[in-house]
Amino acid sequence: EDKVVQSPLSLVVHEGDTVTLNCSYEVTNFRSLLWYKQEKKAPTFLFMLTSSGIEKKSGRLSSILDKKELFSILNITATQTGDSAVYLCAVEVISGTYKYIFGTGTRLKVLA
Amino acid sequence: GAGVSQTPSNKVTEKGKYVELRCDPISGHTALYWYRQSLGQGPEFLIYFQGTGAADDSGLPNDRFFAVRPEGSVSTLKIQRTERGDSAVYLCASCSGGSDTQYFGPGTRLTVL
């Protein structure tokens, strides 16, 4: 059965800290891995990763994929209170059609 | 429209009732997904439409759940004989193709009393 596991489940840090969120997966027919930020209801897209070893960066956020070890990390540097959210990892698989399997998310709280 | 919209934002119903949840995708997006998200969990896939047809409905939990997309844009998720366990946030997402960045709507919070 395809699965996506995120760790830690929750994390509390202070402003200015750097955090690393983990996502590991076991799926058949992997196509891509995506990171989302969910603050209230709608997850908002952060990154899509398809190739190993190529870092994607957007401001203080960056992410990288390791297709050999089947994991990805999301780094946030110089955290701010506005980074407080649930960070979701999803893996896109092809099984006749396109399907996305989500992890349970990491709940990040950044304290002022 | 500018983004994916879902109505209603909140729905409270009684056990055994029928509900319909609506999703308006981004204009021109051919692919549409429905997910269910329970508290403390990630979104769980329900059904995927490509155009008007349900390309994959393997995530629908049972035959009380049904979804349509008759004109290839707006979609309606229908739940018959609701149960308390159906309480969750129902998310809709659309994308321009089957494999592309998904854009999520704000969700409908369904509460079954």
Interface residues (C-beta under 8 A of the other chain):
Chain A: V4 Q6 R31 S32 L34 Y36 K40 K41 A42 P43 T44 F45 M48 L88 A90 E92 I94 S95 G96 T97 Y98 K99 Y100 I101 F102 G103 T104 G105
Chain B: V4 A31 Y33 Y35 G40 Q41 G42 P43 E44 F45 Y48 Q50 A55 D56 V89 L91 G98 S99 T101 Q102 Y103 F104 G105 P106 G107 R109
